[in-house]
Amino acid sequence: MEALDVLRCTRCDAPLTLADAESVTCASCGAENPVPAAYRELHRARVADQAGRAEAERLLRSLDRPPRMATKVLARTFDQNMFAFLVLYGVPVGLGAIFLGLRADVWIAHAWHYASPDDVPFGYTAIIIFAALFVLAFVPRALGVYANRRVADRAKVLSALAAKPPNVPGSAAQCRMCGAPLAVEPDRIVAVCSYCRAENAVHLETKLVAKAGAVAETIGREVREAAQRDREERMATSRLLRHELARYLVRTVLLGGSFVLACQETPDRKPTTAAIVGIIATAGLFLFFMLRSMMSIDEDAAERRAGNDAPSWIGVVGPLIVLVVLYAVC
């Protein structure tokens, strides 16, 4: 069927919502307008495509799942700028990791029959300290960034599918692709444009982000394409998560190794040459990683955090609650 121009009101030139009827009423001026046979046939063809619409409804409902509050709280707690994260969480967890390492020495001395905790090789203590840092600080940080990024990516996809609001209150919503008025059936969350066949999401549950104009052009007309894009975004974000965890693991191993080296002593409790090298390496690595983290440009930070509607005070209270729990456990 050949493409037809948007049917417009003969009185005010406003776009008309198609229907399988001899005439339709203009929502803007109330004038009755005849519906040519070609437009009625076009509308019937769109309505008849129930199988495709049912699949689109199923996919959109799977996409339109608001993130759990636990996910948003996790993201708000740990996905902060690096300086705030270190002050509120990183430094206290570091102290807690040291206490955990010292307590572990007591258990190791008892289990492995050392005379006292002081006789436990310091390498064991350092491994426990830095393993605790990785698990309790760096892993939650990476998971927080991942959670925020997934919330933002899902919201962008849904925003790109959403129909445009009507120009006149009470009139039909507009197609996100061509701007034609949509005929929305009761209890449906997908409306197919009678003119360009674009699928439009209506009655979304998820709170949408504002900047989605550029995304709409890349997604295309089908909810299926949006679902595929969401799967690809999820896989890409998972790869970023693995990369981030690997980066943190490398840093932890380097710092832990240099720290163990820095603690080498002679029998008379004097630092060895290797220890001096380790001290310099530990200080240099720490400053390098700290400055690199604080000076690196987090390009999508503002965008991914904007999609999280969890209260901002969680960013301060959340780390404190986590720290209280950790210290109570340790």
WOJOZI-V95011 format. One record per backbone hydrogen bond with DSSP energy under -0.5 kcal/mol. NH is the residue of the N-H (numbers start at 1). CO is the residue of the C=O. If there is no record, write none. Layout:
NH/CO, NH/CO
//
This chain:
9/14, 13/9, 16/7, 18/16, 21/19, 24/33, 26/31, 30/26, 33/24, 35/22, 36/34, 39/36, 40/36, 41/37, 42/38, 43/39, 44/40, 45/41, 46/42, 47/43, 48/44, 49/45, 49/46, 50/48, 53/49, 54/50, 55/51, 56/52, 57/53, 58/54, 59/55, 60/56, 61/57, 62/58, 63/59, 64/60, 65/63, 66/64, 72/68, 73/69, 74/70, 75/71, 76/72, 77/73, 78/74, 79/75, 80/78, 85/81, 86/82, 87/83, 88/84, 89/85, 90/85, 91/86, 93/89, 94/90, 95/91, 96/92, 97/93, 98/94, 99/95, 100/96, 101/97, 102/98, 103/99, 104/100, 105/101, 106/102, 107/103, 108/104, 109/105, 110/106, 111/107, 112/108, 114/109, 119/116, 120/117, 124/121, 125/121, 126/122, 127/123, 128/124, 129/125, 130/126, 131/127, 132/128, 133/129, 134/130, 135/131, 136/132, 137/133, 138/133, 139/134, 141/137, 142/138, 143/139, 144/140, 145/141, 146/142, 147/143, 148/144, 149/145, 150/146, 151/147, 152/148, 153/149, 154/150, 155/151, 156/152, 157/153, 158/154, 159/155, 160/156, 161/157, 162/158, 163/201, 164/174, 171/168, 174/164, 175/180, 179/175, 182/173, 184/182, 185/183, 188/185, 191/200, 193/191, 193/198, 197/193, 199/221, 200/191, 201/161, 202/189, 212/210, 216/212, 217/213, 218/214, 219/215, 220/216, 226/222, 227/223, 228/224, 229/225, 230/226, 231/227, 232/228, 233/229, 234/230, 235/231, 236/232, 237/233, 238/234, 239/235, 240/236, 241/237, 242/238, 243/239, 244/240, 245/241, 246/242, 247/243, 248/244, 249/245, 250/246, 251/247, 252/248, 253/249, 254/250, 255/251, 256/252, 257/253, 258/254, 259/255, 260/256, 261/257, 262/258, 263/259, 263/260, 264/261, 266/270, 269/266, 272/264, 276/272, 277/273, 278/274, 279/275, 280/276, 281/277, 282/278, 283/279, 284/280, 285/281, 286/282, 287/283, 288/284, 289/285, 290/286, 291/287, 292/288, 293/289, 294/290, 295/291, 296/292, 298/296, 299/297, 301/298, 304/300, 305/301, 306/302, 307/303, 308/305, 309/307, 314/311, 315/312, 316/313, 317/313, 318/314, 320/316, 321/317, 322/318, 323/319, 324/320, 325/321, 326/322, 327/323, 328/324, 329/325, 330/326
//
